[in-house]
Amino acid sequence: MKFVDWNVDGWKTGVCSVGPRGQPYSLLHISNNTCVQHSFTELKDRYNLLYRKKAHVHHYLQVNAMEECEFDEALLSLDRTIGGYQDLEQDTRVVDRLQMV
């Protein structure tokens, strides 16, 4: 997908007049930026607050038959995702500085 050259982060939004059944229209938003890492970081902080207290964990362990190790795996996955976005943001800053020189 091509993005306009003046939008460094890259985004595209499209409204379709033929929406899903029962809906008047449909909206598609595709973005390519690193600002989403802040949302993931906030999500991780809230997750840690609840998980330290084991809040709601019993629902997942008893009702959904999950194992407690899956919570740790989910946190590691989120950490890797956040780290990936941080690396991309750092790489972008380096490229921006090089272009300024």
N, C-alpha and C positions, 0 to 999 in steps of 0.2 A: 504494500500500500504506500503510495506517495503522499507525503505531507508537504504543506507549503514551506518554502525555504525560510520565511521570516519567523516561523514558529519552531524554535530550537527544541523544545520539549516534545512537540508533536502531539496533535490530538485531532480527532474527527468525530463529529456528531451527526447523526442522520435521523430524520423523522420519516417514518413510513406511513402512508395514509391507509394501508391495509394492515391493521393490527391483529393480534391474536383474537381468537373467538371470544366475544363478549367485551372487547376493548375497542375504543374508538381509533386508536393509533398505537404505534410502537416506536420506541426510542432506542437507538444504539449509540453508545459512547465508547470510543476506543481511545486510549491515551497511552503515551509512552513517556513517562517521566519518573523521577525518583522521589517525588514529594509524598508518595503513598507510604514510604517507610515510617513517617511520623504517626500515621494511623495504626500501623502494625505495632509500633513501639508502645503506643497508648493501650492497645489491645493486650499486649504482653504484660504491661504493668497491672492492668485490671485482672488479668488471668492469674498472675502471681499472688495478688491480694486474696482472691477467692480460694486459690489452691492451697495457700499456706494454712487457711482455716478449714480446709477440706469441705468447703461449702458446696453443696449439691453433688459432690463426688459420688455419694451413695446411690443417687439416681442412675448414674451411668454404670456403676459397678453391678447393681442388683437388677435393674430393669433392662438395660441394654447389653448386659453380659460383657462389658469391657473389662480389661485388666488395668491395674493402676499404672503399669509401665507405659501404657499408651498415652497417658497424660504427659509423661516425661518426653516421649517421642514427639508429641505434638509441639511441646515447647522447644525442643531442639530444631524441629523443622521451621518453626517461626523464627528462631534465632538465625538460622541459615538464610532465610528469606530476607530478614532485615539486614544481615551482613552483606548479602549480595547487592541490595539497593545502596548501601553505604559505599561499597566498593565502586559501583557505577557512578555515584555522585562524585566521589573523589577523583575518579578517572576523568570525568567531565570537567572538573575544575582544573586539572592539570592541562588538559587539551585547551581549555579557554585561556589559561595563562600563556601557553605556548603560542597561541594565535595572536595574542596581544603584543608579543615581542617581535 
